[in-house]
């Protein structure tokens, strides 16, 4: 059961990383487009910042911190971290 939960959380974090990287690529393209007077959706990206992108970044950071903390606690108290 513990292994199943760990795999599910890891899968969710991988998908979340994909969302964060895709939103970063979109942001870069939109900023470059704006500098060349092309509308590539920078206003839409800004409108999605609070409801989508910021929570995705927060989940990714919380997952990384939790993963590190669980691994550290496992090593500290001699339990199997996996």
NORCOR-V990829 format. One record per pair of residues at least 12 apart in sequence whose C-alpha atoms are under 8 Angstrom apart, sorted by the first residue. I is the first residue (numbers start at 1). J is the second residue. If there is no record, write none. Layout:
i = [I;I]
j = [J;J]
//
This chain:
i = [3;13;13;13;16;16;16;16;17;17;19;19;20;20;20;23;23;26;27;27;30]
j = [82;59;60;63;56;57;59;60;56;60;53;56;53;56;57;45;53;45;42;45;42]
//
